[in-house]
Amino acid sequence: MPRYLYRGVNAKIHAKNGGRLVPKMIGAEFKRDVYYSEEVYYGDGSTYGKSTANAALMHQRDSARYPTSGVSTTPHIENARTYATHNDCSGYVYKIDTGLLEAAGVTMHDVRDYAAQPAIPGDSEVILVARDHGPLPPEVVVEVIDA
């Protein structure tokens, strides 16, 4: 795992969340029920029933449609910068030290460990989940960069 992961958000989200990294779904276990249908298919990496693998797969496919208690990150600062400034917005990139995650109770879920074909392979997405399934602890963020 790289030493640093990055999360890009626009200025509006940064202000709304008070500078915290907040998942779309707070308090929910990082697991998801999946029963094969048009949303999932055999061989995509999903498992029948409820699992962490399913949560990671659905989150990386479309976290707006399939919200979880995870926060998407990338080891590529330029990708995070692109997310922060999407639609010509101003934004911020959070620099997260992976060496601080375990002590802070944050688990990492590398999408490549779950998805047969990641939705955005160039992101090398890693989903971070806080122990309490809420915002990431602020001590894991070592810098907030103006994008």
N, C-alpha and C positions, 0 to 999 in steps of 0.2 A: 504494500500500500504506500502511496506517495506520502511525503511528510505533510503536505498541505492540500486541502480541498477548498473549493471556492463556491460561493453561492451568490448569484447576481440578482438583485431586485431593483425595481424602479423606485424613484423617490416617494411616490404615493404609498406603496406598500411598506417601505422603510418607515415612513411617518406613522402610518396606521398601526404598525406593530411595535412602535416605540423603539425601533432599532434592534428588535429581537428577531430570531429566526423561528417562526411559528408555522407548524404544519397546518394543512387545510382541515384536518380532523383532530381535535384535542380529546385526550382521554381514552381513545379507542386502542385496543390491543392491535399491534402490527401483524394482523392476520386477516385473511379474506376467504370467504366461502366462494368456491367455484364449482359449477356443475356444467359440463360441456354443452356449449351452445354456439351461437354465432359470435359471441364475445371471446371465446377461447377455443382452441382446437388441439387435437392430439399432437404431441410433439413440440409444442411451443414452450415447454418447461413447466406448465402448470400441473398441479396435482388435484385429484378429485377431493372435494371437501374443503375444509378450512386449513390454511397453512400460511406461513411466512412467505414461502415462495410465491404463492398467489398474490399476496399483498404487493410484493416487490414487482412482479410482472405487470399487474394492472396499474400500479402507480406509475411505472416508467412508460407505459403506453399512453396514459392520459390521466394525470393526477387531478384535473378539474372534474372529469367524469367519474373517476374512481378515487375519491379522496382517502388519504390514510393519515396516520400519525407520523409519517416520515417526511423528511426535508431533503429534497434533491440537491446534490452537489456534483461538482466535476473537478478533476485534478488540473483542468486546463483553464487558466485565468482568462484567456481571450474568449472562451466560450461563455464564461460567467459574465464577462463584460458585455457580450452581445445580448444576453438575457436582460441585463440591467438597463440597457439603452434601447431595447426593442421599441419600435414605433417612434423613434427620435425622442425618447424620454431621457431625462437625467436619471441617474441611479447610483447604486453602491454595490461594491463587491465585498463580501465578507470572506476573510481569510481564516480558515479553520485549521488548527494544528491537530493532526491525527494522533500525535503522541499524548494529547490531553483527554482524548475521548473516553478511554476505559475508566480512568479515575473519576470522570464526571458522570459515569453511568450512561454513556451513549454507545449504542451498537451501530456497526456499519454493515450495510448490505450492498455488496457490489453487484450491480445488475447483471454483469457478465456471468456471475455464478448461478443465475437463475434462468435467464432468457436464452432460448435457442438462437434468437436473432433480436438483439436490442433494438428498440424503436429508433434511437438516435445513437448509432455506434460511436460516432466521433466524440460524444460527450464523455464516454467512459464513466457513466453515472454511478454514483455511490449514494445510497439513501441512508440518512442518519436518523436514528430514533432515540429519543430521550427515555430514560428509565420510567418516568411517569407519563409517557406518551403525550407530553406537552411541548412547549418551546424548548429549544436546545439551551443548555446552561450557558450563560454569557461567558464563562471562563474559557470555553473552547475557542472562542473567536479572539484571535490575536491582533487583528487589524481590520478596520473598515476603510475601504479604498473608494475614493470618489471616482466613479466611472466616467 
